[in-house]
C-alpha cells in the first residue's frame, strides 16, 4: 500500500537526516509527513462514516482497532438511547 511505502521513505529520510544533518532532506521529510497526516485524517473520517456497514476490505492493520472501538462505542450508545438491547 502506498501509505506504507511513504512511511518507509519518511523513516529512511529521518535516518539520513540524523546521520548527515543534511538540511536539504528536511523538506522532503516534512512534505511526506504532511501528506501522510492528510491521508490518515481522511481515512479516519471515512472509517467513522462507515460504522455499521461492515469491515472494509482495505483496512490497514493499525486501523482495525480504531474501527472496532468505534463499533463498540456506537453499539453502547444505541443501547444507552434505548434503541437496541
N, C-alpha and C positions, 0 to 999 in steps of 0.2 A: 504494500500500500504506500502511496506517495507520502503520507504523513510520517510513516516510519523512516522512509528514506530521507526526508527533510530533517527529522530529529537526529538521525545518524550523522548527516552532514554538519548540522549545528554543533553536535558534540565533537566532531573532528576539528572543526574550526576553533572551538573553545580550547581544545588541547594545543593546537598550533599557536594560538594567542598566548597561552600560558608559557609555552616553550620559547617562543621567539619574540614575544612582546610586539608583534607586528601590528601596528595600528591600522593598516590597510584592511585587515581581516575583520575588524570590528563592524564595519558597515554591512558586510555580507551576513555576519553572525546575527546582528540586530535585525536585519531585514527578514531572515529566515524565522527568527524567534517571533517577530511581529506577525508574520503570516500564519505560523502555527497557532498562535493565540487566537487569531481571527477564525481560522478553521475550527478550532476546538470550541469556541463560543457558538458558532453556527451549528455544529454537530450537537452540542449540549441542548440547544433550543429545539432542534429537530427531534432529538430523542424524547425530550419532555413533551413535545406536542404529540408524539406517537404513543404515549402511555395508553394502554388498553387495546391496542391494535396488534399485539403480538410482538415477538422479538424480531427486529430487522436482521436480515442475513449478513449484513456488512458491519456489524458491531466489532469494534476493536476490543481486545481483552480488558483494557482499562475502563471501557465504557459499560461493561456488563454489570459491575456493582452499582454504578450510577442508575442504570435502568431498573435494576432490582429494588433499589432503595426508593425510587420514585413510585414504582408499582405498589410497594408495601405501604408507603405513606398515603397514596391515593386510596387504597383499599381501606386503611384505617380511617381516613377522612369520611368516606362514604358510610362506614359503619357509624361513626360519630354523628353524622347527619341523619342517621336512621334510614338510609336509602338501601342498605344491604345488611345482612346479618353476619 
